[in-house]
Amino acid sequence: MTIPKEFRDKLQIDPPGRVRFDENENGEIVVRPVKRPSELRGALASESETHEQTATRQLRERRAKDKQRADDTHSLSKQDK
């Protein structure tokens, strides 16, 4: 579907943009831009977070903690013998 340039500019839709059609309570069709996932990055982050941390980094840190706990538990059980 081709959206006229004046409407793309007004709605800030860059080609090839995505839009959603909604019907309001008066039965009018409303065109709304749909943001790309990259534009939403960090939108839900809390204000208290001062830096972003990738999911990969979080997973690596969690695995390191889990490994350390397992190693600590294993070394304690060896000392008991």
mmCIF file of the N, C-alpha and C atoms, coordinates in Angstrom:
data_MODEL
# 
_entry.id   MODEL 
# 
loop_
_atom_site.group_PDB 
_atom_site.id 
_atom_site.type_symbol 
_atom_site.label_atom_id 
_atom_site.label_alt_id 
_atom_site.label_comp_id 
_atom_site.label_asym_id 
_atom_site.label_entity_id 
_atom_site.label_seq_id 
_atom_site.pdbx_PDB_ins_code 
_atom_site.Cartn_x 
_atom_site.Cartn_y 
_atom_site.Cartn_z 
_atom_site.occupancy 
_atom_site.B_iso_or_equiv 
_atom_site.pdbx_formal_charge 
_atom_site.auth_seq_id 
_atom_site.auth_comp_id 
_atom_site.auth_asym_id 
_atom_site.auth_atom_id 
_atom_site.pdbx_PDB_model_num 
ATOM 1   N N  . MET A 1 1  ? 0.843   -1.164  0.000  1.00 0.00 ? 1  MET A N  1 
ATOM 2   C CA . MET A 1 1  ? 0.000   0.000   0.000  1.00 0.00 ? 1  MET A CA 1 
ATOM 3   C C  . MET A 1 1  ? 0.890   1.228   0.000  1.00 0.00 ? 1  MET A C  1 
ATOM 4   N N  . THR A 1 2  ? 0.543   2.204   -0.771 1.00 0.00 ? 2  THR A N  1 
ATOM 5   C CA . THR A 1 2  ? 1.311   3.434   -0.832 1.00 0.00 ? 2  THR A CA 1 
ATOM 6   C C  . THR A 1 2  ? 0.646   4.496   0.044  1.00 0.00 ? 2  THR A C  1 
ATOM 7   N N  . ILE A 1 3  ? 1.431   5.017   0.970  1.00 0.00 ? 3  ILE A N  1 
ATOM 8   C CA . ILE A 1 3  ? 0.939   6.090   1.837  1.00 0.00 ? 3  ILE A CA 1 
ATOM 9   C C  . ILE A 1 3  ? 1.515   7.399   1.291  1.00 0.00 ? 3  ILE A C  1 
ATOM 10  N N  . PRO A 1 4  ? 0.673   8.386   0.999  1.00 0.00 ? 4  PRO A N  1 
ATOM 11  C CA . PRO A 1 4  ? 1.165   9.650   0.452  1.00 0.00 ? 4  PRO A CA 1 
ATOM 12  C C  . PRO A 1 4  ? 2.227   10.282  1.353  1.00 0.00 ? 4  PRO A C  1 
ATOM 13  N N  . LYS A 1 5  ? 3.204   10.909  0.728  1.00 0.00 ? 5  LYS A N  1 
ATOM 14  C CA . LYS A 1 5  ? 4.341   11.482  1.435  1.00 0.00 ? 5  LYS A CA 1 
ATOM 15  C C  . LYS A 1 5  ? 3.918   12.438  2.544  1.00 0.00 ? 5  LYS A C  1 
ATOM 16  N N  . GLU A 1 6  ? 2.922   13.267  2.306  1.00 0.00 ? 6  GLU A N  1 
ATOM 17  C CA . GLU A 1 6  ? 2.506   14.226  3.333  1.00 0.00 ? 6  GLU A CA 1 
ATOM 18  C C  . GLU A 1 6  ? 2.041   13.512  4.608  1.00 0.00 ? 6  GLU A C  1 
ATOM 19  N N  . PHE A 1 7  ? 1.375   12.356  4.445  1.00 0.00 ? 7  PHE A N  1 
ATOM 20  C CA . PHE A 1 7  ? 0.928   11.597  5.618  1.00 0.00 ? 7  PHE A CA 1 
ATOM 21  C C  . PHE A 1 7  ? 2.096   10.858  6.271  1.00 0.00 ? 7  PHE A C  1 
ATOM 22  N N  . ARG A 1 8  ? 3.001   10.328  5.452  1.00 0.00 ? 8  ARG A N  1 
ATOM 23  C CA . ARG A 1 8  ? 4.204   9.670   6.008  1.00 0.00 ? 8  ARG A CA 1 
ATOM 24  C C  . ARG A 1 8  ? 4.995   10.660  6.834  1.00 0.00 ? 8  ARG A C  1 
ATOM 25  N N  . ASP A 1 9  ? 5.163   11.878  6.306  1.00 0.00 ? 9  ASP A N  1 
ATOM 26  C CA . ASP A 1 9  ? 5.909   12.904  7.043  1.00 0.00 ? 9  ASP A CA 1 
ATOM 27  C C  . ASP A 1 9  ? 5.196   13.264  8.348  1.00 0.00 ? 9  ASP A C  1 
ATOM 28  N N  . LYS A 1 10 ? 3.898   13.444  8.270  1.00 0.00 ? 10 LYS A N  1 
ATOM 29  C CA . LYS A 1 10 ? 3.119   13.825  9.451  1.00 0.00 ? 10 LYS A CA 1 
ATOM 30  C C  . LYS A 1 10 ? 3.158   12.741  10.525 1.00 0.00 ? 10 LYS A C  1 
ATOM 31  N N  . LEU A 1 11 ? 3.086   11.478  10.102 1.00 0.00 ? 11 LEU A N  1 
ATOM 32  C CA . LEU A 1 11 ? 3.092   10.356  11.040 1.00 0.00 ? 11 LEU A CA 1 
ATOM 33  C C  . LEU A 1 11 ? 4.497   9.840   11.342 1.00 0.00 ? 11 LEU A C  1 
ATOM 34  N N  . GLN A 1 12 ? 5.499   10.461  10.717 1.00 0.00 ? 12 GLN A N  1 
ATOM 35  C CA . GLN A 1 12 ? 6.909   10.058  10.896 1.00 0.00 ? 12 GLN A CA 1 
ATOM 36  C C  . GLN A 1 12 ? 7.106   8.592   10.546 1.00 0.00 ? 12 GLN A C  1 
ATOM 37  N N  . ILE A 1 13 ? 6.640   8.218   9.368  1.00 0.00 ? 13 ILE A N  1 
ATOM 38  C CA . ILE A 1 13 ? 6.780   6.856   8.862  1.00 0.00 ? 13 ILE A CA 1 
ATOM 39  C C  . ILE A 1 13 ? 7.841   6.862   7.770  1.00 0.00 ? 13 ILE A C  1 
ATOM 40  N N  . ASP A 1 14 ? 8.943   6.177   8.005  1.00 0.00 ? 14 ASP A N  1 
ATOM 41  C CA . ASP A 1 14 ? 9.990   6.059   6.999  1.00 0.00 ? 14 ASP A CA 1 
ATOM 42  C C  . ASP A 1 14 ? 9.706   4.856   6.121  1.00 0.00 ? 14 ASP A C  1 
ATOM 43  N N  . PRO A 1 15 ? 9.833   5.021   4.797  1.00 0.00 ? 15 PRO A N  1 
ATOM 44  C CA . PRO A 1 15 ? 9.607   3.865   3.923  1.00 0.00 ? 15 PRO A CA 1 
ATOM 45  C C  . PRO A 1 15 ? 10.706  2.822   4.108  1.00 0.00 ? 15 PRO A C  1 
ATOM 46  N N  . PRO A 1 16 ? 10.514  1.564   4.071  1.00 0.00 ? 16 PRO A N  1 
ATOM 47  C CA . PRO A 1 16 ? 9.202   0.931   4.040  1.00 0.00 ? 16 PRO A CA 1 
ATOM 48  C C  . PRO A 1 16 ? 8.656   0.826   5.454  1.00 0.00 ? 16 PRO A C  1 
ATOM 49  N N  . GLY A 1 17 ? 7.785   1.699   5.817  1.00 0.00 ? 17 GLY A N  1 
ATOM 50  C CA . GLY A 1 17 ? 7.249   1.734   7.176  1.00 0.00 ? 17 GLY A CA 1 
ATOM 51  C C  . GLY A 1 17 ? 6.088   0.790   7.351  1.00 0.00 ? 17 GLY A C  1 
ATOM 52  N N  . ARG A 1 18 ? 5.790   0.511   8.583  1.00 0.00 ? 18 ARG A N  1 
ATOM 53  C CA . ARG A 1 18 ? 4.650   -0.342  8.915  1.00 0.00 ? 18 ARG A CA 1 
ATOM 54  C C  . ARG A 1 18 ? 3.608   0.503   9.618  1.00 0.00 ? 18 ARG A C  1 
ATOM 55  N N  . VAL A 1 19 ? 2.364   0.220   9.323  1.00 0.00 ? 19 VAL A N  1 
ATOM 56  C CA . VAL A 1 19 ? 1.266   0.936   9.963  1.00 0.00 ? 19 VAL A CA 1 
ATOM 57  C C  . VAL A 1 19 ? 0.220   -0.057  10.444 1.00 0.00 ? 19 VAL A C  1 
ATOM 58  N N  . ARG A 1 20 ? -0.596  0.417   11.344 1.00 0.00 ? 20 ARG A N  1 
ATOM 59  C CA . ARG A 1 20 ? -1.707  -0.384  11.864 1.00 0.00 ? 20 ARG A CA 1 
ATOM 60  C C  . ARG A 1 20 ? -2.971  0.421   11.647 1.00 0.00 ? 20 ARG A C  1 
ATOM 61  N N  . PHE A 1 21 ? -4.016  -0.246  11.236 1.00 0.00 ? 21 PHE A N  1 
ATOM 62  C CA . PHE A 1 21 ? -5.313  0.395   11.034 1.00 0.00 ? 21 PHE A CA 1 
ATOM 63  C C  . PHE A 1 21 ? -6.207  0.057   12.211 1.00 0.00 ? 21 PHE A C  1 
ATOM 64  N N  . ASP A 1 22 ? -6.712  1.087   12.871 1.00 0.00 ? 22 ASP A N  1 
ATOM 65  C CA . ASP A 1 22 ? -7.628  0.908   13.987 1.00 0.00 ? 22 ASP A CA 1 
ATOM 66  C C  . ASP A 1 22 ? -8.934  1.629   13.674 1.00 0.00 ? 22 ASP A C  1 
ATOM 67  N N  . GLU A 1 23 ? -9.998  1.118   14.248 1.00 0.00 ? 23 GLU A N  1 
ATOM 68  C CA . GLU A 1 23 ? -11.286 1.793   14.107 1.00 0.00 ? 23 GLU A CA 1 
ATOM 69  C C  . GLU A 1 23 ? -11.639 2.419   15.450 1.00 0.00 ? 23 GLU A C  1 
ATOM 70  N N  . ASN A 1 24 ? -11.933 3.710   15.444 1.00 0.00 ? 24 ASN A N  1 
ATOM 71  C CA . ASN A 1 24 ? -12.274 4.365   16.700 1.00 0.00 ? 24 ASN A CA 1 
ATOM 72  C C  . ASN A 1 24 ? -13.762 4.219   16.995 1.00 0.00 ? 24 ASN A C  1 
ATOM 73  N N  . GLU A 1 25 ? -14.210 4.794   18.108 1.00 0.00 ? 25 GLU A N  1 
ATOM 74  C CA . GLU A 1 25 ? -15.605 4.639   18.536 1.00 0.00 ? 25 GLU A CA 1 
ATOM 75  C C  . GLU A 1 25 ? -16.608 5.274   17.578 1.00 0.00 ? 25 GLU A C  1 
ATOM 76  N N  . ASN A 1 26 ? -16.153 6.186   16.703 1.00 0.00 ? 26 ASN A N  1 
ATOM 77  C CA . ASN A 1 26 ? -17.034 6.816   15.714 1.00 0.00 ? 26 ASN A CA 1 
ATOM 78  C C  . ASN A 1 26 ? -17.067 6.051   14.391 1.00 0.00 ? 26 ASN A C  1 
ATOM 79  N N  . GLY A 1 27 ? -16.353 4.921   14.344 1.00 0.00 ? 27 GLY A N  1 
ATOM 80  C CA . GLY A 1 27 ? -16.314 4.139   13.122 1.00 0.00 ? 27 GLY A CA 1 
ATOM 81  C C  . GLY A 1 27 ? -15.296 4.636   12.105 1.00 0.00 ? 27 GLY A C  1 
ATOM 82  N N  . GLU A 1 28 ? -14.471 5.596   12.506 1.00 0.00 ? 28 GLU A N  1 
ATOM 83  C CA . GLU A 1 28 ? -13.437 6.123   11.604 1.00 0.00 ? 28 GLU A CA 1 
ATOM 84  C C  . GLU A 1 28 ? -12.215 5.221   11.647 1.00 0.00 ? 28 GLU A C  1 
ATOM 85  N N  . ILE A 1 29 ? -11.563 5.090   10.515 1.00 0.00 ? 29 ILE A N  1 
ATOM 86  C CA . ILE A 1 29 ? -10.333 4.300   10.437 1.00 0.00 ? 29 ILE A CA 1 
ATOM 87  C C  . ILE A 1 29 ? -9.156  5.223   10.753 1.00 0.00 ? 29 ILE A C  1 
ATOM 88  N N  . VAL A 1 30 ? -8.334  4.808   11.701 1.00 0.00 ? 30 VAL A N  1 
ATOM 89  C CA . VAL A 1 30 ? -7.180  5.586   12.133 1.00 0.00 ? 30 VAL A CA 1 
ATOM 90  C C  . VAL A 1 30 ? -5.922  4.812   11.762 1.00 0.00 ? 30 VAL A C  1 
ATOM 91  N N  . VAL A 1 31 ? -4.979  5.502   11.122 1.00 0.00 ? 31 VAL A N  1 
ATOM 92  C CA . VAL A 1 31 ? -3.710  4.890   10.733 1.00 0.00 ? 31 VAL A CA 1 
ATOM 93  C C  . VAL A 1 31 ? -2.674  5.265   11.777 1.00 0.00 ? 31 VAL A C  1 
ATOM 94  N N  . ARG A 1 32 ? -2.031  4.252   12.357 1.00 0.00 ? 32 ARG A N  1 
ATOM 95  C CA . ARG A 1 32 ? -0.996  4.492   13.370 1.00 0.00 ? 32 ARG A CA 1 
ATOM 96  C C  . ARG A 1 32 ? 0.302   3.828   12.924 1.00 0.00 ? 32 ARG A C  1 
ATOM 97  N N  . PRO A 1 33 ? 1.420   4.540   13.104 1.00 0.00 ? 33 PRO A N  1 
ATOM 98  C CA . PRO A 1 33 ? 2.699   3.909   12.769 1.00 0.00 ? 33 PRO A CA 1 
ATOM 99  C C  . PRO A 1 33 ? 3.024   2.806   13.768 1.00 0.00 ? 33 PRO A C  1 
ATOM 100 N N  . VAL A 1 34 ? 3.713   1.774   13.293 1.00 0.00 ? 34 VAL A N  1 
ATOM 101 C CA . VAL A 1 34 ? 4.173   0.686   14.152 1.00 0.00 ? 34 VAL A CA 1 
ATOM 102 C C  . VAL A 1 34 ? 5.684   0.812   14.240 1.00 0.00 ? 34 VAL A C  1 
ATOM 103 N N  . LYS A 1 35 ? 6.187   0.878   15.462 1.00 0.00 ? 35 LYS A N  1 
ATOM 104 C CA . LYS A 1 35 ? 7.630   1.038   15.646 1.00 0.00 ? 35 LYS A CA 1 
ATOM 105 C C  . LYS A 1 35 ? 8.350   -0.269  15.371 1.00 0.00 ? 35 LYS A C  1 
ATOM 106 N N  . ARG A 1 36 ? 9.573   -0.131  14.914 1.00 0.00 ? 36 ARG A N  1 
ATOM 107 C CA . ARG A 1 36 ? 10.434  -1.295  14.705 1.00 0.00 ? 36 ARG A CA 1 
ATOM 108 C C  . ARG A 1 36 ? 10.956  -1.757  16.060 1.00 0.00 ? 36 ARG A C  1 
ATOM 109 N N  . PRO A 1 37 ? 11.280  -3.039  16.187 1.00 0.00 ? 37 PRO A N  1 
ATOM 110 C CA . PRO A 1 37 ? 11.824  -3.525  17.461 1.00 0.00 ? 37 PRO A CA 1 
ATOM 111 C C  . PRO A 1 37 ? 13.065  -2.759  17.904 1.00 0.00 ? 37 PRO A C  1 
ATOM 112 N N  . SER A 1 38 ? 13.895  -2.348  16.964 1.00 0.00 ? 38 SER A N  1 
ATOM 113 C CA . SER A 1 38 ? 15.111  -1.615  17.324 1.00 0.00 ? 38 SER A CA 1 
ATOM 114 C C  . SER A 1 38 ? 14.792  -0.256  17.937 1.00 0.00 ? 38 SER A C  1 
ATOM 115 N N  . GLU A 1 39 ? 13.649  0.323   17.588 1.00 0.00 ? 39 GLU A N  1 
ATOM 116 C CA . GLU A 1 39 ? 13.252  1.605   18.147 1.00 0.00 ? 39 GLU A CA 1 
ATOM 117 C C  . GLU A 1 39 ? 12.706  1.461   19.563 1.00 0.00 ? 39 GLU A C  1 
ATOM 118 N N  . LEU A 1 40 ? 12.292  0.266   19.912 1.00 0.00 ? 40 LEU A N  1 
ATOM 119 C CA . LEU A 1 40 ? 11.724  0.021   21.230 1.00 0.00 ? 40 LEU A CA 1 
ATOM 120 C C  . LEU A 1 40 ? 12.768  -0.389  22.255 1.00 0.00 ? 40 LEU A C  1 
ATOM 121 N N  . ARG A 1 41 ? 13.976  -0.650  21.812 1.00 0.00 ? 41 ARG A N  1 
ATOM 122 C CA . ARG A 1 41 ? 15.030  -1.137  22.703 1.00 0.00 ? 41 ARG A CA 1 
ATOM 123 C C  . ARG A 1 41 ? 15.205  -0.191  23.881 1.00 0.00 ? 41 ARG A C  1 
ATOM 124 N N  . GLY A 1 42 ? 15.088  -0.713  25.069 1.00 0.00 ? 42 GLY A N  1 
ATOM 125 C CA . GLY A 1 42 ? 15.273  0.073   26.278 1.00 0.00 ? 42 GLY A CA 1 
ATOM 126 C C  . GLY A 1 42 ? 14.045  0.845   26.705 1.00 0.00 ? 42 GLY A C  1 
ATOM 127 N N  . ALA A 1 43 ? 12.965  0.789   25.950 1.00 0.00 ? 43 ALA A N  1 
ATOM 128 C CA . ALA A 1 43 ? 11.774  1.563   26.285 1.00 0.00 ? 43 ALA A CA 1 
ATOM 129 C C  . ALA A 1 43 ? 11.154  1.106   27.600 1.00 0.00 ? 43 ALA A C  1 
ATOM 130 N N  . LEU A 1 44 ? 11.308  -0.154  27.949 1.00 0.00 ? 44 LEU A N  1 
ATOM 131 C CA . LEU A 1 44 ? 10.705  -0.676  29.166 1.00 0.00 ? 44 LEU A CA 1 
ATOM 132 C C  . LEU A 1 44 ? 11.687  -0.752  30.331 1.00 0.00 ? 44 LEU A C  1 
ATOM 133 N N  . ALA A 1 45 ? 12.904  -0.309  30.111 1.00 0.00 ? 45 ALA A N  1 
ATOM 134 C CA . ALA A 1 45 ? 13.900  -0.355  31.182 1.00 0.00 ? 45 ALA A CA 1 
ATOM 135 C C  . ALA A 1 45 ? 13.516  0.632   32.281 1.00 0.00 ? 45 ALA A C  1 
ATOM 136 N N  . SER A 1 46 ? 13.794  0.260   33.509 1.00 0.00 ? 46 SER A N  1 
ATOM 137 C CA . SER A 1 46 ? 13.456  1.157   34.613 1.00 0.00 ? 46 SER A CA 1 
ATOM 138 C C  . SER A 1 46 ? 14.422  2.332   34.635 1.00 0.00 ? 46 SER A C  1 
ATOM 139 N N  . GLU A 1 47 ? 13.970  3.415   35.198 1.00 0.00 ? 47 GLU A N  1 
ATOM 140 C CA . GLU A 1 47 ? 14.800  4.616   35.255 1.00 0.00 ? 47 GLU A CA 1 
ATOM 141 C C  . GLU A 1 47 ? 16.011  4.410   36.146 1.00 0.00 ? 47 GLU A C  1 
ATOM 142 N N  . SER A 1 48 ? 15.942  3.470   37.084 1.00 0.00 ? 48 SER A N  1 
ATOM 143 C CA . SER A 1 48 ? 17.058  3.244   37.999 1.00 0.00 ? 48 SER A CA 1 
ATOM 144 C C  . SER A 1 48 ? 18.230  2.547   37.325 1.00 0.00 ? 48 SER A C  1 
ATOM 145 N N  . GLU A 1 49 ? 17.983  1.954   36.156 1.00 0.00 ? 49 GLU A N  1 
ATOM 146 C CA . GLU A 1 49 ? 19.071  1.283   35.458 1.00 0.00 ? 49 GLU A CA 1 
ATOM 147 C C  . GLU A 1 49 ? 19.928  2.341   34.778 1.00 0.00 ? 49 GLU A C  1 
ATOM 148 N N  . THR A 1 50 ? 21.190  2.384   35.157 1.00 0.00 ? 50 THR A N  1 
ATOM 149 C CA . THR A 1 50 ? 22.066  3.402   34.593 1.00 0.00 ? 50 THR A CA 1 
ATOM 150 C C  . THR A 1 50 ? 22.846  2.900   33.399 1.00 0.00 ? 50 THR A C  1 
ATOM 151 N N  . HIS A 1 51 ? 22.896  1.591   33.205 1.00 0.00 ? 51 HIS A N  1 
ATOM 152 C CA . HIS A 1 51 ? 23.583  1.054   32.040 1.00 0.00 ? 51 HIS A CA 1 
ATOM 153 C C  . HIS A 1 51 ? 22.826  -0.167  31.532 1.00 0.00 ? 51 HIS A C  1 
ATOM 154 N N  . GLU A 1 52 ? 22.942  -0.371  30.230 1.00 0.00 ? 52 GLU A N  1 
ATOM 155 C CA . GLU A 1 52 ? 22.287  -1.531  29.647 1.00 0.00 ? 52 GLU A CA 1 
ATOM 156 C C  . GLU A 1 52 ? 23.208  -2.733  29.763 1.00 0.00 ? 52 GLU A C  1 
ATOM 157 N N  . GLN A 1 53 ? 22.619  -3.878  29.940 1.00 0.00 ? 53 GLN A N  1 
ATOM 158 C CA . GLN A 1 53 ? 23.397  -5.098  30.024 1.00 0.00 ? 53 GLN A CA 1 
ATOM 159 C C  . GLN A 1 53 ? 22.765  -6.093  29.057 1.00 0.00 ? 53 GLN A C  1 
ATOM 160 N N  . THR A 1 54 ? 23.568  -6.620  28.190 1.00 0.00 ? 54 THR A N  1 
ATOM 161 C CA . THR A 1 54 ? 23.032  -7.536  27.198 1.00 0.00 ? 54 THR A CA 1 
ATOM 162 C C  . THR A 1 54 ? 22.583  -8.825  27.863 1.00 0.00 ? 54 THR A C  1 
ATOM 163 N N  . ALA A 1 55 ? 21.657  -9.489  27.227 1.00 0.00 ? 55 ALA A N  1 
ATOM 164 C CA . ALA A 1 55 ? 21.175  -10.768 27.740 1.00 0.00 ? 55 ALA A CA 1 
ATOM 165 C C  . ALA A 1 55 ? 22.310  -11.778 27.823 1.00 0.00 ? 55 ALA A C  1 
ATOM 166 N N  . THR A 1 56 ? 23.215  -11.724 26.860 1.00 0.00 ? 56 THR A N  1 
ATOM 167 C CA . THR A 1 56 ? 24.362  -12.637 26.863 1.00 0.00 ? 56 THR A CA 1 
ATOM 168 C C  . THR A 1 56 ? 25.227  -12.406 28.094 1.00 0.00 ? 56 THR A C  1 
ATOM 169 N N  . ARG A 1 57 ? 25.489  -11.136 28.410 1.00 0.00 ? 57 ARG A N  1 
ATOM 170 C CA . ARG A 1 57 ? 26.312  -10.837 29.585 1.00 0.00 ? 57 ARG A CA 1 
ATOM 171 C C  . ARG A 1 57 ? 25.610  -11.296 30.865 1.00 0.00 ? 57 ARG A C  1 
ATOM 172 N N  . GLN A 1 58 ? 24.304  -11.050 30.951 1.00 0.00 ? 58 GLN A N  1 
ATOM 173 C CA . GLN A 1 58 ? 23.556  -11.488 32.130 1.00 0.00 ? 58 GLN A CA 1 
ATOM 174 C C  . GLN A 1 58 ? 23.624  -12.997 32.281 1.00 0.00 ? 58 GLN A C  1 
ATOM 175 N N  . LEU A 1 59 ? 23.470  -13.718 31.172 1.00 0.00 ? 59 LEU A N  1 
ATOM 176 C CA . LEU A 1 59 ? 23.528  -15.172 31.206 1.00 0.00 ? 59 LEU A CA 1 
ATOM 177 C C  . LEU A 1 59 ? 24.907  -15.656 31.630 1.00 0.00 ? 59 LEU A C  1 
ATOM 178 N N  . ARG A 1 60 ? 25.949  -15.051 31.093 1.00 0.00 ? 60 ARG A N  1 
ATOM 179 C CA . ARG A 1 60 ? 27.321  -15.448 31.474 1.00 0.00 ? 60 ARG A CA 1 
ATOM 180 C C  . ARG A 1 60 ? 27.573  -15.218 32.955 1.00 0.00 ? 60 ARG A C  1 
ATOM 181 N N  . GLU A 1 61 ? 27.119  -14.075 33.479 1.00 0.00 ? 61 GLU A N  1 
ATOM 182 C CA . GLU A 1 61 ? 27.317  -13.794 34.899 1.00 0.00 ? 61 GLU A CA 1 
ATOM 183 C C  . GLU A 1 61 ? 26.552  -14.796 35.765 1.00 0.00 ? 61 GLU A C  1 
ATOM 184 N N  . ARG A 1 62 ? 25.329  -15.115 35.347 1.00 0.00 ? 62 ARG A N  1 
ATOM 185 C CA . ARG A 1 62 ? 24.524  -16.079 36.098 1.00 0.00 ? 62 ARG A CA 1 
ATOM 186 C C  . ARG A 1 62 ? 25.179  -17.452 36.091 1.00 0.00 ? 62 ARG A C  1 
ATOM 187 N N  . ARG A 1 63 ? 25.673  -17.862 34.923 1.00 0.00 ? 63 ARG A N  1 
ATOM 188 C CA . ARG A 1 63 ? 26.344  -19.168 34.828 1.00 0.00 ? 63 ARG A CA 1 
ATOM 189 C C  . ARG A 1 63 ? 27.601  -19.205 35.688 1.00 0.00 ? 63 ARG A C  1 
ATOM 190 N N  . ALA A 1 64 ? 28.349  -18.103 35.722 1.00 0.00 ? 64 ALA A N  1 
ATOM 191 C CA . ALA A 1 64 ? 29.563  -18.043 36.533 1.00 0.00 ? 64 ALA A CA 1 
ATOM 192 C C  . ALA A 1 64 ? 29.214  -18.184 38.016 1.00 0.00 ? 64 ALA A C  1 
ATOM 193 N N  . LYS A 1 65 ? 28.144  -17.514 38.453 1.00 0.00 ? 65 LYS A N  1 
ATOM 194 C CA . LYS A 1 65 ? 27.713  -17.626 39.852 1.00 0.00 ? 65 LYS A CA 1 
ATOM 195 C C  . LYS A 1 65 ? 27.268  -19.048 40.168 1.00 0.00 ? 65 LYS A C  1 
ATOM 196 N N  . ASP A 1 66 ? 26.494  -19.637 39.260 1.00 0.00 ? 66 ASP A N  1 
ATOM 197 C CA . ASP A 1 66 ? 26.037  -21.013 39.460 1.00 0.00 ? 66 ASP A CA 1 
ATOM 198 C C  . ASP A 1 66 ? 27.213  -21.981 39.528 1.00 0.00 ? 66 ASP A C  1 
ATOM 199 N N  . LYS A 1 67 ? 28.197  -21.779 38.663 1.00 0.00 ? 67 LYS A N  1 
ATOM 200 C CA . LYS A 1 67 ? 29.385  -22.645 38.653 1.00 0.00 ? 67 LYS A CA 1 
ATOM 201 C C  . LYS A 1 67 ? 30.156  -22.491 39.958 1.00 0.00 ? 67 LYS A C  1 
ATOM 202 N N  . GLN A 1 68 ? 30.285  -21.243 40.431 1.00 0.00 ? 68 GLN A N  1 
ATOM 203 C CA . GLN A 1 68 ? 31.012  -21.008 41.674 1.00 0.00 ? 68 GLN A CA 1 
ATOM 204 C C  . GLN A 1 68 ? 30.305  -21.692 42.845 1.00 0.00 ? 68 GLN A C  1 
ATOM 205 N N  . ARG A 1 69 ? 28.970  -21.608 42.881 1.00 0.00 ? 69 ARG A N  1 
ATOM 206 C CA . ARG A 1 69 ? 28.222  -22.287 43.938 1.00 0.00 ? 69 ARG A CA 1 
ATOM 207 C C  . ARG A 1 69 ? 28.421  -23.793 43.880 1.00 0.00 ? 69 ARG A C  1 
ATOM 208 N N  . ALA A 1 70 ? 28.373  -24.332 42.668 1.00 0.00 ? 70 ALA A N  1 
ATOM 209 C CA . ALA A 1 70 ? 28.556  -25.774 42.503 1.00 0.00 ? 70 ALA A CA 1 
ATOM 210 C C  . ALA A 1 70 ? 29.964  -26.184 42.925 1.00 0.00 ? 70 ALA A C  1 
ATOM 211 N N  . ASP A 1 71 ? 30.963  -25.386 42.534 1.00 0.00 ? 71 ASP A N  1 
ATOM 212 C CA . ASP A 1 71 ? 32.342  -25.688 42.930 1.00 0.00 ? 71 ASP A CA 1 
ATOM 213 C C  . ASP A 1 71 ? 32.504  -25.617 44.440 1.00 0.00 ? 71 ASP A C  1 
ATOM 214 N N  . ASP A 1 72 ? 31.897  -24.594 45.062 1.00 0.00 ? 72 ASP A N  1 
ATOM 215 C CA . ASP A 1 72 ? 31.983  -24.454 46.516 1.00 0.00 ? 72 ASP A CA 1 
ATOM 216 C C  . ASP A 1 72 ? 31.321  -25.641 47.211 1.00 0.00 ? 72 ASP A C  1 
ATOM 217 N N  . THR A 1 73 ? 30.175  -26.034 46.726 1.00 0.00 ? 73 THR A N  1 
ATOM 218 C CA . THR A 1 73 ? 29.456  -27.170 47.303 1.00 0.00 ? 73 THR A CA 1 
ATOM 219 C C  . THR A 1 73 ? 30.262  -28.453 47.138 1.00 0.00 ? 73 THR A C  1 
ATOM 220 N N  . HIS A 1 74 ? 30.836  -28.635 45.960 1.00 0.00 ? 74 HIS A N  1 
ATOM 221 C CA . HIS A 1 74 ? 31.623  -29.834 45.684 1.00 0.00 ? 74 HIS A CA 1 
ATOM 222 C C  . HIS A 1 74 ? 32.862  -29.888 46.570 1.00 0.00 ? 74 HIS A C  1 
ATOM 223 N N  . SER A 1 75 ? 33.535  -28.750 46.761 1.00 0.00 ? 75 SER A N  1 
ATOM 224 C CA . SER A 1 75 ? 34.750  -28.752 47.589 1.00 0.00 ? 75 SER A CA 1 
ATOM 225 C C  . SER A 1 75 ? 34.404  -28.983 49.055 1.00 0.00 ? 75 SER A C  1 
ATOM 226 N N  . LEU A 1 76 ? 33.231  -28.507 49.512 1.00 0.00 ? 76 LEU A N  1 
ATOM 227 C CA . LEU A 1 76 ? 32.805  -28.777 50.898 1.00 0.00 ? 76 LEU A CA 1 
ATOM 228 C C  . LEU A 1 76 ? 32.526  -30.248 51.107 1.00 0.00 ? 76 LEU A C  1 
ATOM 229 N N  . SER A 1 77 ? 31.888  -30.882 50.141 1.00 0.00 ? 77 SER A N  1 
ATOM 230 C CA . SER A 1 77 ? 31.582  -32.304 50.297 1.00 0.00 ? 77 SER A CA 1 
ATOM 231 C C  . SER A 1 77 ? 32.844  -33.138 50.256 1.00 0.00 ? 77 SER A C  1 
ATOM 232 N N  . LYS A 1 78 ? 33.874  -32.697 49.535 1.00 0.00 ? 78 LYS A N  1 
ATOM 233 C CA . LYS A 1 78 ? 35.157  -33.426 49.509 1.00 0.00 ? 78 LYS A CA 1 
ATOM 234 C C  . LYS A 1 78 ? 35.845  -33.318 50.868 1.00 0.00 ? 78 LYS A C  1 
ATOM 235 N N  . GLN A 1 79 ? 35.747  -32.132 51.494 1.00 0.00 ? 79 GLN A N  1 
ATOM 236 C CA . GLN A 1 79 ? 36.390  -31.930 52.782 1.00 0.00 ? 79 GLN A CA 1 
ATOM 237 C C  . GLN A 1 79 ? 35.717  -32.761 53.878 1.00 0.00 ? 79 GLN A C  1 
ATOM 238 N N  . ASP A 1 80 ? 34.426  -33.031 53.738 1.00 0.00 ? 80 ASP A N  1 
ATOM 239 C CA . ASP A 1 80 ? 33.707  -33.815 54.729 1.00 0.00 ? 80 ASP A CA 1 
ATOM 240 C C  . ASP A 1 80 ? 34.174  -35.267 54.750 1.00 0.00 ? 80 ASP A C  1 
ATOM 241 N N  . LYS A 1 81 ? 34.743  -35.761 53.666 1.00 0.00 ? 81 LYS A N  1 
ATOM 242 C CA . LYS A 1 81 ? 35.142  -37.167 53.579 1.00 0.00 ? 81 LYS A CA 1 
ATOM 243 C C  . LYS A 1 81 ? 36.446  -37.447 54.220 1.00 0.00 ? 81 LYS A C  1 
# 
